[in-house]
Amino acid sequence: TPLTLGRRLELNPVAILAPVNIGGVVVSRATLHNEDEIVRKDLRIGDWVVVQRAGDVIPQVVKAISEKRTGEERMFQMPDHCPVCGAPAVRLEGEAARYCTNGLQCPAQLVESLRHFASRRAMDIEWLGIKVAELLVEAGLIKDVADLYALTKEQLLALERFGEKSADNLLEAIEQSKGRPLDRLIFALGIHEVGEVTARLLANEFRSMDALMAATREQLQLIPSIGPSMSESIVDFFAEEHSRTVIAKLKAAGLTMELPEAAPVAENSPFAGREVVFTGKLETMTRGQAQELVERLGGTAGSSVTKKTSLVVAGADAGSKLEKARKLEIPIMSEAEFTRWVADSQG
């Protein structure tokens, strides 16, 4: 029962089978989904099993044929370290999968880490798409995302894909990314469960990478929308030596590691001290722009509706968040009403 790594570094157990013909296709591997499924089906190494192709496509193990057991079968146990890079593999509360904690450096995930780091909503490094990321990794120029900032023109020109102009374009885009704000860098790190909204919450709360790295689970859980599972994921990420090494390299390269001093909030701001959650499609601005407005006016932009939520702004096609707000009797306003509140607080 070997393991493969998924897109988010989850460890996926796979059954290796004696080749068997299923519907005209010879199958020698089948998904086992996760360790809970292995336990539920009481599957053991050496078992005879029933296999089917789910949807006539994906081979999966249905059950063990227990009457064929000889007593030599062995129980399977998920490893507590990544089979690729050796970093700790953890399973968070409420999740079925274990995942590798070495998100910044795991070789199995390095190309995907680069793609995410350079994506428009993260560090926004133009010219660094998936093909270029693959090329840089294959050439051995990138061992972690921080190595981007040590690339030279000579190194790029030695690669088949690069000429003078393309090398200059990429290096200029990398240089410009050093000025991205702290929340974009936090999001770019690819911490398990931390999306754009949470990254902004973390940046606004701790205001520096050093303070965030030193945060405890208890401190993190005081922030709206951050529960036990996410706080554990954040603490585990920054506890890893390789994460700290990469962040030190990013700091040395000159990336933004602190928020500027916050401007004073107007006394009459209706958002001061309130958590606002947006749901549905906004017509006059993006959700990110709306969240930034709330934060600039002294509020907090939440990602999910909880008892801590003060206000929900509902755009078109609002879904489950709107329903939950109604159940919790949280005030709800339209985008037009929100826009008027913003105008009044700024005027």
C-alpha positions as a printed NumPy array, in Angstrom:
array([[  0.   ,   0.   ,   0.   ],
       [  2.162,   2.904,  -1.23 ],
       [  1.205,   6.553,  -0.981],
       [  0.801,   9.345,  -3.506],
       [  0.729,  13.075,  -2.762],
       [ -2.291,  15.093,  -3.826],
       [ -2.475,  18.72 ,  -4.933],
       [ -2.643,  20.003,  -1.343],
       [  0.051,  17.583,  -0.095],
       [ -2.46 ,  15.09 ,   1.257],
       [ -1.167,  11.52 ,   1.541],
       [ -3.373,   9.196,  -0.488],
       [ -3.077,   5.411,   0.082],
       [ -3.099,   3.302,  -3.088],
       [ -3.632,  -0.464,  -3.408],
       [ -1.151,  -2.366,  -5.614],
       [ -2.975,  -5.307,  -7.157],
       [ -2.168,  -8.373,  -9.154],
       [ -3.269,  -7.239, -12.65 ],
       [ -6.971,  -7.88 , -13.223],
       [ -9.2  ,  -7.193, -16.243],
       [-12.204,  -5.004, -15.407],
       [-14.515,  -4.177, -18.304],
       [-11.742,  -4.614, -20.857],
       [ -9.161,  -2.57 , -18.912],
       [ -6.259,  -4.189, -17.041],
       [ -6.055,  -2.66 , -13.565],
       [ -3.05 ,  -2.969, -11.219],
       [ -3.646,   0.001,  -8.889],
       [ -6.769,   1.205,  -7.081],
       [ -7.579,   4.096,  -4.767],
       [ -8.061,   3.418,  -1.049],
       [ -9.269,   7.01 ,  -0.392],
       [ -7.995,   7.519,   3.159],
       [ -7.119,   5.686,   6.366],
       [-10.697,   5.839,   7.708],
       [-11.91 ,   3.931,   4.649],
       [ -9.196,   1.316,   5.106],
       [-10.312,   0.773,   8.713],
       [-14.014,   0.815,   7.838],
       [-13.546,  -1.838,   5.16 ],
       [-11.032,  -3.771,   7.3  ],
       [ -8.539,  -3.945,   4.443],
       [ -5.16 ,  -5.579,   5.07 ],
       [ -1.931,  -5.964,   3.157],
       [ -2.075,  -9.319,   1.391],
       [ -5.894,  -9.464,   1.193],
       [ -7.905, -10.77 ,  -1.725],
       [-10.248,  -7.913,  -2.614],
       [-13.196,  -7.003,  -4.793],
       [-12.371,  -4.122,  -7.166],
       [-14.625,  -1.992,  -9.345],
       [-14.189,   1.   , -11.622],
       [-16.236,   3.854, -10.12 ],
       [-18.225,   5.463, -12.907],
       [-16.452,   3.002, -15.216],
       [-13.293,   5.091, -14.784],
       [-11.51 ,   5.113, -11.402],
       [-10.521,   1.715,  -9.929],
       [-11.405,   1.404,  -6.247],
       [-11.356,  -1.386,  -3.673],
       [-14.894,  -2.337,  -2.598],
       [-14.193,  -4.877,   0.133],
       [-11.868,  -7.621,   1.343],
       [-12.699, -11.293,   0.846],
       [-12.158, -12.284,   4.454],
       [-12.807, -15.999,   3.913],
       [ -9.639, -16.186,   1.775],
       [ -7.409, -14.891,   4.586],
       [ -4.527, -17.135,   5.679],
       [ -3.456, -15.228,   8.785],
       [ -0.382, -13.806,   7.065],
       [ -2.157, -10.565,   6.137],
       [ -0.824,  -7.395,   7.802],
       [ -2.594,  -4.284,   9.056],
       [ -1.726,  -1.031,   7.249],
       [ -0.765,   2.042,   9.228],
       [ -0.515,   5.538,   7.772],
       [  2.985,   7.018,   8.246],
       [  3.513,  10.07 ,  10.408],
       [  6.107,  11.466,   7.976],
       [  5.902,  12.382,   4.288],
       [  7.298,   9.535,   2.16 ],
       [  8.811,  12.055,  -0.272],
       [ 10.592,  14.621,   1.901],
       [ 10.417,  13.167,   5.427],
       [  8.593,  16.148,   6.964],
       [  5.911,  15.424,   9.6  ],
       [  2.559,  14.333,   8.197],
       [ -0.378,  15.474,  10.316],
       [ -4.098,  14.896,  10.411],
       [ -6.153,  17.85 ,  11.572],
       [ -9.367,  17.572,  13.541],
       [-12.372,  17.027,  11.288],
       [-10.313,  15.96 ,   8.25 ],
       [ -9.997,  12.502,   6.753],
       [ -6.551,  12.887,   5.205],
       [ -3.064,  13.368,   6.555],
       [ -0.969,  15.931,   4.75 ],
       [  2.703,  16.806,   4.437],
       [  3.584,  19.914,   6.464],
       [  6.504,  20.802,   4.18 ],
       [  4.378,  22.935,   1.857],
       [  7.234,  25.266,   0.887],
       [  9.856,  22.668,   0.051],
       [  8.391,  19.212,  -0.578],
       [  9.829,  18.149,  -3.969],
       [  6.565,  16.445,  -4.887],
       [  4.786,  19.757,  -4.583],
       [  7.423,  22.327,  -5.478],
       [  6.014,  23.222,  -8.904],
       [  2.517,  23.678,  -7.46 ],
       [  3.951,  25.743,  -4.586],
       [  5.694,  28.01 ,  -7.092],
       [  2.544,  28.365,  -9.179],
       [  0.505,  29.33 ,  -6.119],
       [  3.193,  31.682,  -4.78 ],
       [  3.348,  33.519,  -8.117],
       [ -0.411,  33.573,  -8.76 ],
       [ -2.243,  36.852,  -9.285],
       [ -3.962,  36.868,  -5.89 ],
       [ -0.715,  35.987,  -4.09 ],
       [  2.608,  37.572,  -5.149],
       [  1.35 ,  38.286,  -8.692],
       [  4.568,  37.426, -10.549],
       [  3.708,  37.839, -14.213],
       [  5.498,  35.523, -16.668],
       [  5.81 ,  32.774, -14.041],
       [  3.238,  30.216, -15.103],
       [  3.182,  26.455, -14.673],
       [  5.499,  25.776, -17.661],
       [  8.158,  28.187, -16.429],
       [  7.837,  26.788, -12.892],
       [  8.399,  23.262, -14.224],
       [ 11.408,  24.441, -16.227],
       [ 13.028,  26.159, -13.229],
       [ 12.527,  23.119, -10.993],
       [ 13.756,  20.641, -13.614],
       [ 16.891,  22.76 , -14.133],
       [ 17.62 ,  22.627, -10.406],
       [ 17.473,  26.419, -10.051],
       [ 14.623,  26.353,  -7.516],
       [ 14.645,  24.298,  -4.322],
       [ 12.049,  26.455,  -2.527],
       [ 10.002,  29.55 ,  -3.368],
       [ 12.606,  31.905,  -1.876],
       [ 15.11 ,  30.83 ,  -4.537],
       [ 13.114,  32.884,  -7.055],
       [ 14.726,  36.003,  -5.626],
       [ 18.248,  34.684,  -6.26 ],
       [ 17.727,  33.944,  -9.974],
       [ 20.119,  35.673, -12.358],
       [ 19.782,  36.62 , -15.996],
       [ 22.685,  34.334, -16.877],
       [ 20.897,  31.35 , -15.318],
       [ 17.709,  32.074, -17.256],
       [ 19.48 ,  32.621, -20.594],
       [ 21.026,  29.18 , -20.247],
       [ 17.534,  27.662, -20.379],
       [ 15.962,  26.743, -23.703],
       [ 12.774,  28.754, -23.175],
       [ 14.402,  32.112, -22.382],
       [ 15.741,  34.933, -24.527],
       [ 16.879,  38.408, -23.499],
       [ 13.383,  39.899, -23.332],
       [ 11.669,  37.007, -21.567],
       [ 14.463,  36.797, -18.992],
       [ 14.239,  40.553, -18.315],
       [ 10.445,  40.367, -18.034],
       [ 10.533,  37.575, -15.464],
       [ 13.286,  39.155, -13.371],
       [ 11.455,  42.501, -13.355],
       [  8.207,  40.814, -12.286],
       [ 10.037,  39.014,  -9.472],
       [ 11.584,  42.298,  -8.317],
       [  8.197,  44.065,  -8.33 ],
       [  6.665,  41.29 ,  -6.214],
       [  8.901,  42.268,  -3.285],
       [  6.531,  45.163,  -2.613],
       [  3.371,  43.057,  -2.223],
       [  1.715,  43.633,   1.184],
       [  2.05 ,  41.267,   4.123],
       [ -1.342,  39.59 ,   3.679],
       [ -0.483,  38.609,   0.091],
       [  2.773,  37.033,   1.283],
       [  0.982,  35.087,   4.027],
       [ -1.488,  33.751,   1.464],
       [  1.35 ,  32.949,  -0.958],
       [  3.059,  30.688,   1.585],
       [  0.344,  28.095,   1.011],
       [ -0.427,  27.359,   4.658],
       [ -3.03 ,  24.605,   4.878],
       [ -6.574,  26.078,   5.212],
       [ -5.365,  29.725,   5.01 ],
       [ -7.09 ,  31.555,   2.162],
       [ -7.044,  35.224,   1.169],
       [ -9.517,  36.406,   3.805],
       [ -7.777,  34.576,   6.634],
       [ -4.395,  35.877,   5.45 ],
       [ -5.751,  39.43 ,   5.657],
       [ -7.145,  38.777,   9.133],
       [ -3.764,  37.453,  10.283],
       [ -1.876,  40.399,   8.807],
       [ -4.215,  42.933,  10.417],
       [ -4.104,  41.197,  13.799],
       [ -0.346,  40.543,  14.113],
       [  0.979,  43.229,  11.75 ],
       [  4.324,  41.476,  11.184],
       [  5.556,  38.07 ,  10.054],
       [  7.648,  37.716,  13.224],
       [  4.607,  38.267,  15.463],
       [  2.542,  35.803,  13.443],
       [  5.276,  33.173,  13.631],
       [  5.287,  33.52 ,  17.425],
       [  1.484,  33.303,  17.788],
       [ -0.018,  30.558,  19.939],
       [ -3.101,  28.488,  19.15 ],
       [ -4.99 ,  30.403,  21.836],
       [ -4.093,  33.778,  20.33 ],
       [ -5.086,  32.639,  16.857],
       [ -8.46 ,  31.334,  18.003],
       [ -9.371,  34.777,  19.321],
       [ -9.563,  35.927,  15.687],
       [-12.983,  35.606,  14.008],
       [-13.276,  32.628,  11.647],
       [-10.186,  30.837,  13.02 ],
       [-11.011,  27.643,  14.891],
       [ -8.948,  24.835,  16.454],
       [ -8.124,  23.061,  13.17 ],
       [ -6.897,  26.16 ,  11.354],
       [ -4.947,  27.456,  14.344],
       [ -3.183,  24.102,  14.638],
       [ -2.323,  24.18 ,  10.943],
       [ -0.834,  27.684,  11.238],
       [  1.209,  26.889,  14.356],
       [  2.493,  23.623,  12.847],
       [  3.542,  25.414,   9.658],
       [  5.633,  28.025,  11.452],
       [  7.066,  25.465,  13.876],
       [  8.787,  23.643,  11.014],
       [ 12.451,  24.558,  10.576],
       [ 12.196,  24.548,   6.771],
       [  9.33 ,  27.077,   6.872],
       [ 11.369,  29.389,   9.077],
       [ 14.399,  28.995,   6.808],
       [ 12.414,  29.957,   3.708],
       [ 10.838,  32.955,   5.463],
       [ 14.298,  34.105,   6.602],
       [ 15.463,  33.929,   2.97 ],
       [ 12.42 ,  35.925,   1.845],
       [ 13.12 ,  38.552,   4.501],
       [ 16.765,  38.794,   3.398],
       [ 15.582,  39.249,  -0.204],
       [ 13.658,  42.353,   0.862],
       [ 10.045,  41.196,   0.829],
       [  7.47 ,  43.057,   2.926],
       [  7.317,  41.525,   6.383],
       [  5.286,  44.165,   8.224],
       [  2.135,  46.231,   7.787],
       [  2.534,  50.001,   7.697],
       [  1.15 ,  51.96 ,  10.623],
       [ -2.63 ,  51.942,  10.471],
       [ -4.375,  55.221,   9.729],
       [ -6.691,  56.454,  12.499],
       [-10.272,  55.285,  12.1  ],
       [-12.98 ,  57.92 ,  11.915],
       [-14.952,  58.05 ,  15.16 ],
       [-18.246,  57.828,  13.29 ],
       [-17.269,  54.709,  11.28 ],
       [-20.158,  52.207,  11.452],
       [-17.665,  49.365,  10.9  ],
       [-15.363,  50.057,  13.849],
       [-14.949,  46.882,  15.898],
       [-17.455,  44.924,  13.793],
       [-16.96 ,  41.75 ,  11.779],
       [-18.548,  41.903,   8.315],
       [-19.066,  38.871,   6.066],
       [-19.818,  39.178,   2.328],
       [-21.817,  36.612,   0.395],
       [-23.032,  36.443,  -3.193],
       [-21.848,  38.451,  -6.2  ],
       [-21.168,  42.16 ,  -5.757],
       [-21.879,  44.443,  -8.722],
       [-19.967,  47.643,  -7.981],
       [-16.72 ,  46.196,  -6.604],
       [-14.898,  42.928,  -6.089],
       [-15.238,  41.094,  -2.796],
       [-11.591,  41.814,  -2.054],
       [-12.133,  45.551,  -2.53 ],
       [-15.171,  45.472,  -0.249],
       [-13.238,  43.616,   2.441],
       [-10.393,  46.127,   2.238],
       [-12.903,  48.981,   2.656],
       [-14.271,  47.421,   5.835],
       [-10.791,  46.943,   7.266],
       [ -9.72 ,  50.474,   6.351],
       [-12.747,  51.749,   8.256],
       [-11.897,  49.852,  11.429],
       [-13.845,  46.635,  10.879],
       [-12.886,  43.019,  10.26 ],
       [-13.733,  41.049,   7.106],
       [-14.759,  37.522,   8.073],
       [-14.825,  34.49 ,   5.802],
       [-17.69 ,  32.589,   7.443],
       [-20.835,  33.419,   9.403],
       [-20.537,  32.691,  13.114],
       [-21.975,  34.077,  16.341],
       [-19.127,  36.605,  16.251],
       [-20.347,  38.046,  12.93 ],
       [-21.822,  41.543,  13.3  ],
       [-23.18 ,  42.103,   9.795],
       [-23.698,  40.198,   6.532],
       [-23.672,  42.015,   3.175],
       [-25.617,  39.987,   0.618],
       [-25.05 ,  40.358,  -3.114],
       [-26.724,  38.509,  -5.972],
       [-27.191,  34.736,  -5.693],
       [-26.281,  34.674,  -1.993],
       [-26.355,  31.165,  -0.6  ],
       [-25.725,  29.274,   2.621],
       [-24.056,  32.185,   4.437],
       [-27.219,  34.238,   4.013],
       [-29.374,  31.408,   5.348],
       [-27.1  ,  30.951,   8.338],
       [-27.189,  34.698,   9.065],
       [-30.993,  34.566,   9.125],
       [-30.976,  31.618,  11.513],
       [-28.558,  33.4  ,  13.842],
       [-30.571,  36.65 ,  13.481],
       [-27.516,  38.575,  12.294],
       [-28.262,  41.934,  10.577],
       [-28.236,  41.696,   6.767],
       [-27.859,  44.525,   4.275],
       [-27.749,  44.858,   0.499],
       [-24.75 ,  46.036,  -1.5  ],
       [-26.454,  49.412,  -2.065],
       [-26.933,  49.889,   1.685],
       [-23.307,  48.893,   2.3  ],
       [-22.12 ,  51.431,  -0.283],
       [-24.127,  54.184,   1.428],
       [-22.631,  53.26 ,   4.808],
       [-19.147,  53.487,   3.302],
       [-19.898,  56.863,   1.728],
       [-21.338,  58.234,   4.988],
       [-18.353,  57.067,   7.033],
       [-15.893,  58.602,   4.574],
       [-17.788,  61.83 ,   4.088]])
